[in-house]
């Protein structure tokens, strides 16, 4: 399958997460909370053991700077320009402006998700599939997060699901742009490394880090173990 097909599957995960929160499926909500921890472990493993080494090997001296740009760009769009955003269900009322600004901030990140998938398959099938799994794992809670923000702002469920669909469409755009925009083709891998590391360590980990009990911590380590298993099976 082409990277575009894998990006389409990951985009559907955005919508699936939105449908869960729009339908108020409480059991599914608990499963998605665990998925945040699993996704964090898998993504950190992919970033540190695959994306960053490959980016340094292929990108040379420019790669660290591009990684830093990717890392800072996510922080700027999601936590500087956007006044309120976190992964997981929004339980407080927010304004429409907050929900729209959060969507705008996430669009850059989801665009790079597409770039990451395309860049991974450029290196090889194994890395492409590992990146795809990492993207899918966090797409579900991502769709849940943006949909819950729109619902908390008083928007109807169809608008909340449409917002998640917009995130999926920008992922497809990221794949297409990597094929036609030379800077993305040249620097997509280190850019994806910086963004992936930020999303995992600065967005997902804090969602469960302060919660009591061992279960979510075990899911996090399980995500690292899942990456190890996937890597062994693919290579």
C-alpha positions as CSV (number, residue, x, y, z in Angstrom):
1,X,0.0,0.0,0.0
2,X,1.1,3.6,-0.6
3,X,1.8,6.1,2.1
4,X,-1.4,7.9,1.1
5,X,-3.5,4.8,2.0
6,X,-1.8,4.5,5.4
7,X,-2.5,8.2,6.0
8,X,-6.1,7.7,5.1
9,X,-6.4,5.0,7.7
10,X,-4.8,7.2,10.3
11,X,-7.2,10.0,9.3
12,X,-10.2,7.7,10.0
13,X,-8.8,7.2,13.5
14,X,-9.3,10.9,14.1
15,X,-12.9,10.6,13.2
16,X,-13.3,7.4,15.3
17,X,-12.0,9.2,18.4
18,X,-14.5,12.0,17.8
19,X,-17.4,9.6,17.4
20,X,-16.6,8.0,20.8
21,X,-16.8,11.3,22.6
22,X,-19.8,12.5,20.6
23,X,-21.6,9.3,21.5
24,X,-20.7,9.5,25.1
25,X,-19.4,5.9,25.2
26,X,-18.0,5.9,28.8
27,X,-16.4,2.5,28.5
28,X,-14.7,3.5,25.3
29,X,-13.6,6.8,27.0
30,X,-11.8,4.7,29.6
31,X,-10.1,2.6,26.9
32,X,-8.9,5.8,25.1
33,X,-7.4,7.0,28.4
34,X,-5.3,3.9,28.5
35,X,-4.5,4.4,24.8
36,X,-3.0,7.8,25.5
37,X,-0.4,6.0,27.7
38,X,0.3,3.3,25.2
39,X,0.6,5.8,22.4
40,X,3.1,7.9,24.5
41,X,5.3,4.9,25.1
42,X,5.2,3.8,21.4
43,X,5.9,7.3,20.1
44,X,8.8,8.0,22.4
45,X,10.3,4.7,21.4
46,X,9.9,5.4,17.7
47,X,11.3,8.9,18.1
48,X,14.4,8.0,20.1
49,X,15.4,4.8,18.5
50,X,14.3,5.3,14.9
51,X,13.4,8.8,13.7
52,X,16.2,10.7,15.5
53,X,19.0,8.3,14.5
54,X,17.8,8.2,10.8
55,X,17.4,11.9,10.7
56,X,20.9,12.5,12.0
57,X,22.3,9.9,9.6
58,X,20.5,11.3,6.5
59,X,20.2,15.0,7.4
60,X,23.7,15.7,8.5
61,X,24.5,18.9,10.5
62,X,21.1,20.5,9.7
63,X,19.0,17.7,11.2
64,X,19.3,18.8,14.9
65,X,18.1,22.3,14.0
66,X,15.2,21.0,12.0
67,X,14.2,18.7,14.9
68,X,14.3,21.7,17.3
69,X,12.1,23.7,14.9
70,X,9.6,20.9,14.8
71,X,9.6,20.6,18.6
72,X,9.2,24.4,19.1
73,X,6.5,24.7,16.4
74,X,4.2,22.3,18.2
75,X,4.6,24.1,21.5
76,X,4.0,27.5,19.8
77,X,0.8,26.4,17.9
78,X,-0.7,24.2,20.7
79,X,0.3,26.0,23.9
80,X,1.3,29.6,23.0
81,X,-1.2,30.6,20.3
82,X,-3.8,28.3,21.8
83,X,-4.8,29.2,25.4
84,X,-6.4,25.9,26.3
85,X,-5.6,22.4,24.9
86,X,-4.9,19.0,26.3
87,X,-5.4,15.4,25.1
88,X,-8.3,13.7,26.7
89,X,-11.9,14.7,27.3
90,X,-12.7,18.4,28.0
91,X,-14.9,18.5,31.2
92,X,-15.3,22.3,31.5
93,X,-17.2,24.8,29.4
94,X,-15.1,26.7,26.9
95,X,-15.7,29.4,24.3
96,X,-16.0,28.8,20.6
97,X,-12.8,30.9,20.1
98,X,-10.9,28.5,22.3
99,X,-12.1,25.4,20.4
100,X,-11.3,27.0,17.0
101,X,-7.9,28.1,18.1
102,X,-7.1,24.6,19.4
103,X,-8.2,23.2,16.0
104,X,-5.9,25.6,14.2
105,X,-3.0,24.7,16.5
106,X,-3.5,21.0,15.9
107,X,-3.7,21.4,12.1
108,X,0.1,22.0,11.9
109,X,0.8,18.9,14.0
110,X,-1.5,16.7,11.9
111,X,0.0,18.0,8.7
112,X,3.4,16.8,10.0
113,X,1.8,13.4,10.8
114,X,1.4,13.0,7.1
115,X,4.9,14.2,6.4
116,X,6.2,11.7,9.0
117,X,4.4,8.8,7.3
118,X,5.6,9.8,3.8
119,X,9.2,10.4,5.1
120,X,9.2,7.0,7.0
121,X,8.3,5.1,3.9
122,X,11.0,7.0,1.9
123,X,13.5,5.4,4.3
124,X,12.0,2.0,4.1
125,X,8.8,-0.1,4.7
126,X,9.8,-1.0,8.3
127,X,10.2,2.6,9.4
128,X,7.1,3.7,7.5
129,X,4.9,1.1,9.2
130,X,6.4,1.9,12.7
131,X,5.6,5.6,12.1
132,X,2.1,4.7,10.9
133,X,1.4,2.7,14.0
134,X,2.6,5.6,16.2
135,X,0.4,8.1,14.3
136,X,-2.7,5.8,14.5
137,X,-2.3,5.3,18.3
138,X,-2.4,9.0,19.1
139,X,-5.0,9.9,16.4
140,X,-7.8,8.3,18.4
141,X,-7.2,10.5,21.6
142,X,-6.5,13.4,19.3
143,X,-9.9,13.1,17.7
144,X,-11.5,12.7,21.1
145,X,-9.7,15.8,22.4
146,X,-10.8,18.2,19.6
147,X,-14.3,16.9,19.5
148,X,-14.8,17.2,23.2
149,X,-13.5,20.8,23.0
150,X,-16.1,21.7,20.4
151,X,-18.9,19.9,22.4
152,X,-17.8,21.9,25.5
153,X,-18.1,25.1,23.5
154,X,-21.8,24.2,22.8
155,X,-21.3,23.0,19.2
156,X,-23.5,20.0,18.0
157,X,-21.9,16.6,17.6
158,X,-21.8,16.8,13.8
159,X,-19.5,19.9,14.1
160,X,-17.3,18.2,16.6
161,X,-16.9,15.2,14.3
162,X,-16.2,17.5,11.3
163,X,-13.4,19.2,13.3
164,X,-11.8,15.8,13.8
165,X,-12.3,15.1,10.1
166,X,-10.4,18.4,9.3
167,X,-7.4,17.0,11.2
168,X,-7.5,13.9,9.2
169,X,-7.6,15.8,5.9
170,X,-4.5,17.8,6.8
171,X,-2.7,14.5,7.4
172,X,-3.5,13.5,3.9
173,X,-2.3,16.9,2.7
174,X,1.0,16.3,4.5
175,X,1.6,13.1,2.6
176,X,0.8,14.8,-0.8
177,X,2.9,17.9,0.1
178,X,6.0,15.7,0.9
179,X,5.9,14.4,-2.7
180,X,5.8,17.9,-4.3
181,X,7.5,20.3,-1.9
182,X,11.3,19.8,-2.0
183,X,12.1,21.2,1.5
184,X,9.6,18.7,3.1
185,X,11.1,15.9,1.1
186,X,14.6,16.9,2.2
187,X,13.8,17.7,5.9
188,X,10.6,15.8,6.6
189,X,12.3,13.1,8.7
190,X,14.0,15.5,11.3
191,X,10.9,17.6,11.3
192,X,8.8,14.6,12.1
193,X,11.3,13.5,14.8
194,X,10.9,16.8,16.7
195,X,7.2,16.9,16.4
196,X,6.8,13.2,17.5
197,X,9.0,13.7,20.5
198,X,7.0,16.7,21.6
199,X,3.6,15.1,21.2
200,X,4.7,12.0,23.1
201,X,6.7,13.6,25.9
202,X,5.0,17.0,26.4
203,X,1.4,16.3,25.3
204,X,0.6,12.7,26.1
205,X,2.8,11.8,29.1
206,X,1.4,14.7,31.3
207,X,-2.1,13.4,30.7
208,X,-1.5,10.4,32.9
209,X,1.7,11.3,34.8
210,X,-0.1,12.9,37.8
211,X,-2.9,10.3,38.1
212,X,-2.8,7.8,40.9
213,X,-2.3,4.1,40.5
214,X,-0.1,1.9,38.5
215,X,-2.4,1.0,35.6
216,X,-1.6,3.9,33.3
217,X,2.1,3.7,34.0
218,X,2.0,0.0,33.0
219,X,0.2,1.0,29.8
220,X,3.0,3.4,29.1
221,X,5.7,0.8,29.5
222,X,3.5,-1.5,27.6
223,X,3.6,0.9,24.7
224,X,7.4,0.7,24.8
225,X,7.1,-3.0,24.8
226,X,4.6,-2.9,21.9
227,X,7.1,-0.9,19.9
228,X,9.8,-3.5,20.6
229,X,7.6,-6.3,19.5
230,X,6.5,-4.5,16.3
231,X,10.2,-3.7,15.5
232,X,11.2,-7.3,15.9
233,X,8.4,-8.6,13.8
234,X,9.0,-6.0,11.0
235,X,12.8,-6.4,10.9
